[in-house]
Amino acid sequence: MLLAAVGLNHYLLVGAALFCAGLVAVMSRRNAVAILIGIELMLNAANINLVAFDHFRAQIDGQPVIDGQLFVLFVLVIAAAEAAVALALILNVFDTRDRIDVDELDTLKG
Amino acid sequence: MSDATLQTLCFVVLAAPLLGFALQYTLGRRLAKGGDLLTIGAIGASLVCSLLIAYEALQGGAEFTKTFGPWTWLQVSETSTWTIGITLDGLTAVMLVVVTLVSFLVHVFSTAYMKGDPKYGLFFAWLQLFSFSMLVLVLANNLLHLFMGWELVGLCSYKLIGFWSEKPAPCNAARKAFITTRIGDLGMMLAICILGGAVGSFEFEAIFAAAARGDIAEPWLLLAGLGLFMAAAGKSAQLPLHVWLPDAMEGPTPVSALIHAATMVAAGVYLIGRMAPMLTPDVMVVIATVGAMTALVAGLIAMAQNDIKRVLAYSTVSQLGYMFLGLGVGAWHAGLFHLTTHAFFKALMFLGSGSVIHGCHHEQDMRKMGGLRKKMPITAWTFLIGVLAIAGVPWITSGFYSKDGILSGAYGVNPLLFWIGLGGAVLTAFYMMRLYVMTFEGEPRDAQVHDHAHESPKAMTVPLIVLAALTLIIGPLAWHTLMLAPPTGVEPAALWATLQSLEAEHHHAGTVMWMAIAAGIGGLLLGWLVFHTRREKLAALKAPLAPLENAFANKFWFDELYDAVLIRPAYALGRAFKVLDERVVDGLVNLVGRGGVTTGDVSGAHDRGVVDGLVRAIGHACQRLGGVFSALQSGRVRLYLSISVGALALALLLEHLL
């Protein structure tokens, strides 16, 4: 019963909260690792939405649907790859500057 | 002799010297002895052929006339063709022999006279071309063809007078000769244009026929005749165009003998003789008058000259005057016969003077000579024969026959001209005797010149002997045989009838002959007395005549007159044009130039201020704008994200509100 009371909106609210938390982390933190964590949060917020939509669509259709879940798997793979690239970048930055403050990385300014 | 053979002979006559010139000019320096043998051979071949032609002409008698050609030279339009062709008649035959013979002897003479000259070979080359030009002129059967030879003769004379071009005087003389004869040539061009236009052909026969038929309007015929005489006066040094000939004595002496005594100046006389059938009586009067005046004036000038070659030069001018007098009064035979005899004895005297100059180591002033007969006997004796011939000593010298013929012709037509001619004859004998005495007789006046004087080598004396012999024999021998028919069978327009009656009654008898003899002998005796036997009284004789002598010595101030009337005004005109050029023309050009510069300045300022300003303004604006956006591009990732999020939020908000 309790479970039945949890609808699509609850999922979406959690996703939104998670996304906002990630966004705030990305926008406010200067540590590159913290920004990476923020980005992961946002990706996973999107994943929650995808899974939720998949689940509720299956209920409406009355048959199993796997589109959303498949999508999430792709996102997870991409996120893993992205994390690997980002961490490699961060390591390199740290090697040259001994810090990983993104505000100092402004050599591309016009 | 067949016509084909004659034609071949004519071609050889022409080709030999032309080929000689071409070879000598290109290869002369590399040939043995500077190529003189080659050129002598060439002119010798020409001489032999000329003699054969002359023999044939003699056989043919008065009617001998042959024409070869015409060959097309230029096709100037559909209807008009310019041709070249050859006419052979008595006159041509005589001229051929005169030209080639004198030229041959001059070639031989030059081998000694020009020895050691740095341009030895070149000298012979030009002699060859000169002979060729003269032969072209003589053989021509139309005016245009003749004009070709005429101009070539002028060119060669220019090159030969100015042969020693490293000295200024020969160059000036060459220019003077060329320009003065060019003035005459203007008349020739005029005549050619008139006759060509009126007759439609340049051929002599056609012109004579048209003149006889009256096809050419009287004023045009008169003008053409005067034009031809103008050309002849330029080439043959008649008043007032005679000034170039004495100056032309700056050339080497063999050139003087060839060009300025025997052949080139003969071209003018030949032209008038050739064109005689178309000359109107008015033109004949002009010719006779100018001729007589020239004979007298040149004779007067010759009396007071001290340069041996200048005396001879003025005597040439004077004798040419006689020839024109003869032609002008209708004594056609006598005029052209005088041309022939004069060619020989004047070549003799010029070469003789060359021998003297050579023997005296290039001294030309007669005042430093005297008594040279013992030093150079051959030169002296041959020269004396020349003097006797030009004075007209009767029966033995050729000059007697020709001059007498001219004087009797004048006597019958115009007594005044006759007396002028007779006066000239006295003068001629007088100044020639003066020349002979001052050079060869009496006491030496300059010991140094006299001591070093020597007889010339054989190459110089042999031509003198040959010419002296010709001077003696040609008169008696040729008077009845060589004097040939009128130039064509066509009835002449002018005084021909008078002439023929005159010729008929003229047999070297009568008052005229005795007067001529008296004039010649009297002049010679007077000269001998004044300058030899009674020398001591010369000074006393001269005193009252000083002003006259001054006038003669200054050649009647002809050069000064031309300088004042023609040359200085020409220079003044030139200067005036120079000022005009500098002030007006250059001023205009400068004005235009300055206008251009000013326009350019304004345009430049406009360009810099307005156009460049606009461009720069645009540039600056772009730069500023770029600066603004550049500031946005801070390189701070978080700021970019903030802006994106802010913009998204704003967009969503706006969408929600609207």
Interface residues (C-beta under 8 A of the other chain):
Chain A: L23 V26 M27 S28 R30 V102 D103 L105 D106 T107 L108 K109 G110
Chain B: F629 S630 A631 L632 Q633 S634 G635 R636 V637 R638 L641 S642 V645
